[in-house]
Amino acid sequence: MKAQILTLTLFTAFSGVLSAADPQLLNLVMPDAKVLAGVNVEQAKGTQFGQFVLNQMQTQDTELQKLVTMTGFDPRRDVRELLVASDGTPQGKTGLALAKGTFNVSMITAAATLQGVITEVYGGVTILEEPKQQAGWHFWTRAL
């Protein structure tokens, strides 16, 4: 129920800036996806709701600053587009978050490795995998 309300709220807030999802990101979505949600972050930053979200990501947040320092990635400035996909099951076993933006792959990979994440390269794509999680979150990097 909460996810539905959030989705409706986000859709309503960004309805003026939503456009068709980036075809390159859509091509990376798993074939069994039943739920897709996305936003053009660059355009959304100019809305009142976008400004509200950015203001919630405080510069004094020590965990956010730690992420920025370790990875060189600042979600407040580096994400241009976001697309989330799910298989739609209540258990949420299959989901994928895709982002288009500016990413320092070597810094992100190095920081992830220090945290015990396993890395591998498959077809020119760097895959970061949390070995301890059953369902597993994966981070793929690919130049688009």
C-alpha positions as CSV (number, residue, x, y, z in Angstrom):
1,M,0.0,0.0,0.0
2,K,2.8,2.5,0.9
3,A,4.6,1.7,-2.3
4,Q,1.5,2.4,-4.3
5,I,0.9,5.8,-2.6
6,L,4.6,6.7,-3.1
7,T,4.4,5.8,-6.8
8,L,1.2,7.8,-7.2
9,T,2.8,10.8,-5.3
10,L,5.9,10.6,-7.4
11,F,3.9,10.3,-10.6
12,T,1.8,13.3,-9.7
13,A,4.7,15.4,-8.6
14,F,6.7,14.7,-11.8
15,S,3.9,14.4,-14.3
16,G,4.9,17.7,-15.9
17,V,8.5,16.5,-16.4
18,L,8.1,12.8,-17.2
19,S,8.9,11.7,-20.7
20,A,9.5,8.4,-22.3
21,A,12.1,6.4,-20.5
22,D,15.6,6.3,-22.0
23,P,15.7,3.5,-24.6
24,Q,19.2,2.5,-23.5
25,L,18.1,2.0,-19.9
26,L,14.9,0.1,-21.1
27,N,17.1,-2.3,-23.0
28,L,18.8,-3.3,-19.8
29,V,15.6,-4.2,-18.0
30,M,15.0,-7.8,-17.3
31,P,12.4,-9.5,-19.6
32,D,10.0,-10.5,-16.8
33,A,9.6,-6.9,-15.5
34,K,6.0,-6.1,-14.8
35,V,6.5,-2.8,-12.9
36,L,8.6,0.1,-14.2
37,A,9.0,3.6,-12.6
38,G,11.3,6.2,-13.8
39,V,12.2,9.9,-13.6
40,N,14.3,12.3,-15.6
41,V,16.2,13.6,-12.6
42,E,17.7,16.6,-14.5
43,Q,14.2,17.9,-15.3
44,A,12.8,17.0,-11.9
45,K,15.4,19.0,-10.0
46,G,13.7,22.2,-11.3
47,T,10.3,21.3,-9.7
48,Q,9.2,22.1,-6.2
49,F,9.1,18.5,-5.3
50,G,12.6,17.9,-6.8
51,Q,13.9,20.8,-4.7
52,F,12.2,19.3,-1.6
53,V,13.9,16.0,-2.2
54,L,17.3,17.6,-2.7
55,N,16.9,19.6,0.5
56,Q,16.2,16.3,2.4
57,M,19.6,15.1,1.3
58,Q,21.5,17.3,3.7
59,T,25.2,18.2,3.0
60,Q,25.8,17.6,6.7
61,D,24.7,14.0,6.5
62,T,27.9,12.1,7.5
63,E,26.9,8.9,5.8
64,L,26.2,10.7,2.5
65,Q,29.5,12.5,2.8
66,K,31.3,9.2,3.5
67,L,29.7,7.7,0.3
68,V,30.8,10.8,-1.7
69,T,34.4,10.6,-0.3
70,M,34.8,6.9,-0.9
71,T,33.2,6.6,-4.3
72,G,33.4,10.1,-5.9
73,F,29.6,9.6,-6.5
74,D,27.2,12.3,-5.2
75,P,23.6,11.4,-6.1
76,R,22.5,15.0,-5.7
77,R,24.6,16.0,-8.8
78,D,25.6,12.8,-10.6
79,V,22.3,11.1,-11.5
80,R,20.6,12.3,-14.7
81,E,17.9,9.6,-15.1
82,L,16.6,6.8,-12.9
83,L,14.6,3.7,-13.9
84,V,13.4,1.0,-11.4
85,A,12.1,-2.3,-12.5
86,S,10.5,-5.2,-10.6
87,D,8.9,-8.5,-11.4
88,G,5.9,-7.4,-9.4
89,T,5.9,-10.2,-6.9
90,P,5.0,-9.4,-3.3
91,Q,8.3,-10.9,-2.1
92,G,10.2,-8.5,-4.3
93,K,12.8,-11.1,-5.2
94,T,13.7,-9.6,-8.5
95,G,14.3,-5.9,-8.9
96,L,16.7,-3.6,-10.7
97,A,17.6,0.0,-10.3
98,L,19.2,1.6,-13.3
99,A,20.7,5.1,-13.3
100,K,22.3,7.2,-16.0
101,G,24.7,9.8,-15.0
102,T,28.3,10.4,-14.0
103,F,30.0,7.6,-12.2
104,N,33.7,7.0,-11.3
105,V,33.7,3.3,-11.9
106,S,37.2,2.7,-10.5
107,M,36.5,4.5,-7.2
108,I,33.1,2.8,-6.8
109,T,34.6,-0.6,-7.5
110,A,37.5,0.0,-5.1
111,A,35.2,1.2,-2.3
112,A,32.9,-1.8,-2.9
113,T,35.8,-4.2,-2.8
114,L,36.9,-2.8,0.5
115,Q,33.4,-3.7,1.8
116,G,33.8,-7.3,0.7
117,V,31.9,-7.0,-2.6
118,I,32.9,-9.4,-5.3
119,T,33.7,-7.9,-8.7
120,E,33.8,-9.5,-12.2
121,V,33.8,-8.3,-15.7
122,Y,31.4,-9.9,-18.2
123,G,31.1,-8.7,-21.8
124,G,32.8,-5.4,-20.9
125,V,30.4,-4.8,-18.0
126,T,31.7,-4.6,-14.5
127,I,29.5,-6.5,-12.1
128,L,29.6,-5.8,-8.3
129,E,27.8,-8.5,-6.2
130,E,27.2,-8.7,-2.5
131,P,28.1,-12.3,-1.7
132,K,26.2,-12.6,1.5
133,Q,22.7,-11.7,0.2
134,Q,20.4,-14.5,-0.9
135,A,18.3,-12.4,-3.3
136,G,21.3,-10.2,-4.1
137,W,21.8,-6.7,-5.2
138,H,24.0,-6.2,-8.1
139,F,25.6,-3.1,-9.6
140,W,26.5,-3.1,-13.2
141,T,28.6,-0.5,-14.9
142,R,28.5,0.0,-18.6
143,A,29.4,3.0,-20.7
144,L,26.2,4.0,-22.6
